[in-house]
Amino acid sequence: MKIAIPLTQGKLSMHFGHCEEFALVEVDPDKKEIIGTSTATPPPHEPGVLPRWLSEMGANIIIAGGMGFRAQQLFTQNNISVLVGAPAENPEKLVLDYLNGSLVTGENCCDH
């Protein structure tokens, strides 16, 4: 399983479309551990580009702070599950909290 997290200055970016890079965290969900982490610079932000690009990168899940409804639909169409309302933490903490069922999410901070 590979989890994508949009980053700004090393922490979760509150709006995925404005991030500097994506952390791609490969995990073993059965052992609840991180296998490896890499980062990638996304292509220019245009509707539909990031879901397709992250799908090609092998992402199964995206953890985001905020994301518009249409973007959520596009991720789902690219077989990527969407989790919004995550806090601005480092990617490893977010992923481990997610794997352990302790990731606390709040409101989707995107309103479009």
C-alpha angles and dihedrals in degrees: 000000000000123000121200120209123183110227137201115180091348097305134090110289111229091224115039094208092061098049126125095219144344126246110218107201118191112206142182101225093192094055091034092227140125115250097185145334130215134170130222134188109236125230117254112298111259128145111284097005100099097049091051093044094049090047089054088050088057100253117161098177136026121204110201141168095221137000134167121246095249092052090050089053091050092051090050090050087054091053094254118133114223127220115181135182095051119153125251097265134135115281097246093055092047093050095046091047089049093049092048093047092243101108107126114208129189135185121333100256092208120086103190 
